[in-house]
Amino acid sequence: MATAILRFWTNSGLVLGADGLKYDVVAGRAIGTNAQKVFEIPGLPAAYAMYGEIGVGDNNPDTSILLDLSQEIRRFLDFTDYSSSFDFLAYANRIAANLHQSIAATRDRGAIWGGNQESIRPEQVIARIILCGFFDGEPVEINIRFEHRDQRLLPPLVFLVDLQRSNPEVFGSGLVTRRLFRHPESPDLSLLEAAKKIERYIQFCDSERGRKLDPLMCRTIGGRIHIAAITPKGFQWLKPPVGA
């Protein structure tokens, strides 16, 4: 699933936003504009977003998907003992291990894993999950990456993200990112100022200027923008998705 997901780190908290376009890359057309890509983690001062091959299937377009990762992850979000010293990294590793088992099980049911290359490495990234939260008063981001090499599923990669060096963190059009943002951006922004930067990025992608600058990526970005803030006090919508 092509998408635009952005995370800003500010002195007031983390801001996580996404577009709402659901785009069928194979068919080359939009199939929805109100997809939700940012979600609260219930009971935690945290949120997550995900992109990639969210619906795992085979090569037959008439066959229903074998695994919907956006549904599957919700089975594993529960936790037993939250406190200010909650171990977010251990929590992320537990989610990664469970989802890895779910993805691996689709192989025996005929799944053909797709994905994309995020770098010059030969591995194909099936999906990535971005986890953001505040724990013990500190902002934390952890990424989970599921990869395969020639249809051999690799162990999940779970790693902490340097918020200062990757501010903002952008998954979308690299050409638009370089046009609109300095790297790294200063954290001296309000939550609303960061949200406006996210909104401006997505709107630029979803415009004639954006599609002219990056026709490949920007045609897959648009729809309902939704943005959340995560602070030590918890999760709040700054611009909610449809139905929230």
C-alpha positions as CSV (number, residue, x, y, z in Angstrom):
1,M,0.0,0.0,0.0
2,A,1.5,3.3,-1.1
3,T,1.1,6.0,1.4
4,A,2.3,9.2,3.2
5,I,3.1,8.8,6.9
6,L,5.0,11.5,8.8
7,R,6.2,11.8,12.4
8,F,7.4,15.1,14.0
9,W,9.2,15.3,17.3
10,T,8.5,18.5,19.2
11,N,9.3,19.8,22.7
12,S,5.6,19.3,23.4
13,G,5.2,15.8,22.1
14,L,5.1,13.6,19.1
15,V,2.9,14.2,16.1
16,L,1.9,11.4,13.8
17,G,-0.1,11.9,10.6
18,A,-1.1,10.2,7.4
19,D,-3.1,10.5,4.2
20,G,-6.3,8.5,3.7
21,L,-5.9,7.3,0.1
22,K,-6.1,3.6,-0.4
23,Y,-4.4,2.9,-3.7
24,D,-4.2,-0.3,-5.7
25,V,-0.7,-0.3,-7.2
26,V,-1.4,-3.3,-9.4
27,A,-4.6,-1.8,-10.9
28,G,-3.1,1.7,-10.9
29,R,-6.1,3.4,-9.3
30,A,-7.5,4.7,-6.0
31,I,-10.0,2.4,-4.3
32,G,-10.8,4.6,-1.3
33,T,-10.1,8.0,0.3
34,N,-10.9,7.4,4.0
35,A,-8.4,4.7,5.0
36,Q,-7.2,5.0,8.5
37,K,-3.4,4.5,8.9
38,V,-2.7,6.0,12.3
39,F,-4.2,4.3,15.4
40,E,-4.2,4.7,19.1
41,I,-2.8,1.9,21.3
42,P,-5.6,1.6,23.9
43,G,-4.5,2.2,27.4
44,L,-1.0,3.4,26.5
45,P,0.3,7.0,25.8
46,A,1.2,5.6,22.4
47,A,0.1,5.2,18.7
48,Y,1.1,3.2,15.7
49,A,1.0,3.5,11.9
50,M,1.8,0.9,9.3
51,Y,2.4,0.7,5.6
52,G,3.5,-1.8,3.0
53,E,1.8,-5.1,1.9
54,I,-0.9,-4.9,4.6
55,G,-3.1,-7.4,2.8
56,V,-1.0,-10.6,2.3
57,G,-2.2,-12.8,-0.6
58,D,-1.3,-14.9,-3.6
59,N,-0.9,-14.1,-7.2
60,N,-4.6,-14.6,-8.0
61,P,-6.5,-11.3,-8.0
62,D,-9.7,-13.2,-7.5
63,T,-8.6,-14.8,-4.3
64,S,-9.3,-13.0,-1.0
65,I,-6.3,-11.9,1.0
66,L,-4.9,-14.5,3.4
67,L,-3.9,-12.1,6.2
68,D,-4.8,-8.5,6.9
69,L,-2.0,-7.1,9.1
70,S,-4.1,-4.1,10.1
71,Q,-6.6,-6.5,11.7
72,E,-4.0,-9.0,12.9
73,I,-2.0,-6.5,14.9
74,R,-5.0,-5.7,17.1
75,R,-4.9,-9.2,18.5
76,F,-1.5,-8.4,20.0
77,L,-1.9,-4.9,21.4
78,D,-3.0,-5.9,24.8
79,F,-0.6,-5.5,27.7
80,T,-0.8,-6.6,31.4
81,D,1.0,-4.1,33.5
82,Y,1.4,-0.5,32.3
83,S,3.4,1.9,34.5
84,S,5.7,4.9,33.8
85,S,8.6,2.4,33.5
86,F,6.7,0.3,30.9
87,D,9.2,-1.6,28.7
88,F,8.1,-0.4,25.2
89,L,10.9,-2.2,23.4
90,A,10.0,-5.5,25.0
91,Y,6.4,-4.8,24.0
92,A,7.4,-4.1,20.4
93,N,9.5,-7.3,20.3
94,R,6.5,-9.3,21.5
95,I,4.2,-7.8,18.8
96,A,6.9,-8.4,16.1
97,A,7.3,-12.1,17.1
98,N,3.5,-12.7,17.0
99,L,3.1,-11.0,13.7
100,H,6.1,-12.8,12.3
101,Q,4.4,-16.1,13.1
102,S,1.2,-14.9,11.4
103,I,3.0,-13.9,8.3
104,A,5.0,-17.2,8.2
105,A,1.8,-19.2,8.4
106,T,0.5,-17.7,5.2
107,R,3.3,-19.5,3.3
108,D,1.6,-22.9,3.6
109,R,-1.6,-21.3,2.4
110,G,-0.1,-20.2,-0.9
111,A,1.0,-16.7,-0.1
112,I,3.4,-14.8,-2.4
113,W,5.1,-12.1,-0.5
114,G,5.6,-8.8,-2.3
115,G,7.1,-5.6,-1.0
116,N,9.6,-3.0,-1.9
117,Q,13.3,-2.2,-1.4
118,E,13.9,0.7,1.0
119,S,17.6,0.7,0.2
120,I,20.2,-1.0,-2.0
121,R,19.9,-4.1,0.1
122,P,18.4,-7.2,-1.7
123,E,15.7,-7.7,0.9
124,Q,12.1,-6.8,0.1
125,V,10.2,-5.1,2.9
126,I,6.8,-6.6,3.3
127,A,5.5,-4.1,5.9
128,R,6.8,-1.6,8.4
129,I,5.1,-0.6,11.7
130,I,5.9,2.7,13.4
131,L,5.3,2.7,17.2
132,C,5.4,6.1,19.0
133,G,4.9,6.7,22.7
134,F,5.9,8.5,25.9
135,F,7.4,6.4,28.7
136,D,8.9,7.6,31.9
137,G,8.4,11.1,30.6
138,E,10.5,10.5,27.4
139,P,9.4,10.2,23.8
140,V,10.2,6.9,22.1
141,E,9.8,5.6,18.6
142,I,10.4,2.0,17.6
143,N,10.1,0.6,14.1
144,I,9.3,-3.0,13.2
145,R,10.2,-4.2,9.7
146,F,9.2,-7.5,8.1
147,E,11.3,-8.6,5.2
148,H,11.9,-11.5,2.8
149,R,14.6,-12.5,0.4
150,D,13.4,-14.6,-2.5
151,Q,10.3,-15.7,-0.6
152,R,12.4,-16.7,2.5
153,L,10.9,-14.8,5.5
154,L,13.6,-13.2,7.6
155,P,13.5,-12.5,11.3
156,P,11.7,-9.2,12.1
157,L,13.9,-6.1,12.6
158,V,13.0,-4.2,15.7
159,F,14.9,-1.0,16.3
160,L,14.8,2.3,18.1
161,V,14.7,5.5,16.0
162,D,16.8,8.5,16.7
163,L,14.2,11.2,17.0
164,Q,16.6,14.1,16.8
165,R,18.3,12.9,13.6
166,S,15.1,11.8,11.8
167,N,13.0,14.9,12.4
168,P,10.7,14.7,10.6
169,E,10.5,11.1,9.7
170,V,8.7,10.8,6.4
171,F,7.5,7.8,4.4
172,G,6.2,9.0,1.1
173,S,7.8,11.1,-1.7
174,G,11.5,11.8,-1.1
175,L,11.4,14.5,-3.7
176,V,8.6,16.4,-1.9
177,T,10.4,15.8,1.5
178,R,13.5,17.5,0.2
179,R,11.5,20.4,-1.2
180,L,9.5,21.1,1.9
181,F,11.7,20.2,4.9
182,R,15.1,20.9,6.4
183,H,16.7,18.0,8.1
184,P,16.7,17.8,10.9
185,E,13.9,20.2,11.7
186,S,14.0,22.0,15.1
187,P,11.8,20.6,17.8
188,D,10.8,24.1,18.8
189,L,7.3,23.7,17.3
190,S,3.9,23.5,18.9
191,L,1.9,20.4,18.3
192,L,-0.4,22.3,16.0
193,E,2.5,23.8,14.0
194,A,3.8,20.3,13.4
195,A,0.4,19.1,12.4
196,K,0.2,22.0,9.8
197,K,3.5,20.9,8.3
198,I,2.2,17.4,8.0
199,E,-1.0,18.6,6.4
200,R,0.9,20.9,4.0
201,Y,3.2,18.0,2.9
202,I,0.2,15.7,2.1
203,Q,-1.7,18.5,0.3
204,F,1.4,19.3,-1.8
205,C,1.7,15.7,-2.8
206,D,-2.0,15.6,-3.7
207,S,-1.7,18.5,-6.1
208,E,-0.7,19.2,-9.7
209,R,2.7,20.6,-8.4
210,G,3.3,17.4,-6.4
211,R,2.4,15.0,-9.2
212,K,4.5,17.0,-11.6
213,L,7.5,16.8,-9.2
214,D,7.1,13.1,-8.4
215,P,4.5,11.5,-10.6
216,L,5.2,7.9,-9.4
217,M,4.7,8.5,-5.7
218,C,2.4,11.5,-5.5
219,R,-0.4,9.8,-7.6
220,T,-0.7,7.3,-4.6
221,I,-1.1,10.0,-1.9
222,G,-4.2,12.0,-1.0
223,G,-7.6,11.4,0.6
224,R,-8.6,12.2,4.2
225,I,-5.7,13.5,6.3
226,H,-5.7,12.4,9.9
227,I,-3.2,13.5,12.5
228,A,-2.6,12.6,16.2
229,A,-0.5,13.9,19.0
230,I,1.1,11.7,21.7
231,T,2.3,13.4,24.9
232,P,2.9,12.2,28.5
233,K,-0.8,12.8,29.1
234,G,-1.8,10.4,26.3
235,F,-3.1,10.2,22.8
236,Q,-5.3,12.9,21.2
237,W,-6.6,13.5,17.7
238,L,-5.6,16.9,16.2
239,K,-7.4,16.0,12.9
240,P,-9.4,12.8,13.3
241,P,-10.1,10.2,10.6
242,V,-13.6,9.5,9.4
243,G,-15.6,7.8,12.1
244,A,-13.3,8.7,15.0
